[in-house]
C-alpha cells in the first residue's frame, strides 16, 4: 500500500484498497509499529512493505533492521516480545 504514510500518527488514503486496510487496523484497535522502509531495490524508491501489527505496544521492544537473507531486497526485522506468564501455586 504505497499510498499510506506509515510514519504518520494517523493514516489516511485516497486509494480504496489502502483505506480498507487502514479501517481494518483502526477498527481492530491495533497499531503498526514499523516506521522505516523495509524494501530497498536499486533504482527504486525504498518502501515499507513489512508491517508489525500489535494491540499492545509495550509487549514489543528493540525493533532492529538487519541485513536481508540471501538475495532478498527486504531487510530482516528482529523484535523482542515480552510475555507475562502467571503460575497458580494452589494447584
C-alpha positions, 0 to 999 in steps of 0.5 A, spaced: 500 500 500 504 505 497 499 510 498 499 510 506 504 514 510 506 509 515 510 514 519 504 518 520 500 518 527 494 517 523 493 514 516 489 516 511 488 514 503 485 516 497 486 509 494 480 504 496 484 498 497 489 502 502 483 505 506 480 498 507 486 496 510 487 502 514 479 501 517 481 494 518 487 496 523 483 502 526 477 498 527 481 492 530 484 497 535 491 495 533 497 499 531 503 498 526 509 499 529 514 499 523 516 506 521 522 505 516 522 502 509 523 495 509 524 494 501 530 497 498 531 495 490 536 499 486 533 504 482 527 504 486 524 508 491 525 504 498 518 502 501 515 499 507 512 493 505 513 489 512 508 491 517 508 489 525 501 489 527 500 489 535 494 491 540 499 492 545 505 496 544 509 495 550 509 487 549 514 489 543 521 492 544 528 493 540 525 493 533 532 492 529 533 492 521 538 487 519 541 485 513 536 481 508 537 473 507 540 471 501 538 475 495 532 478 498 531 486 497 527 486 504 531 487 510 530 482 516 526 485 522 528 482 529 523 484 535 523 482 542 516 480 545 515 480 552 510 475 555 507 475 562 506 468 564 502 467 571 503 460 575 497 458 580 501 455 586 494 452 589 494 447 584 
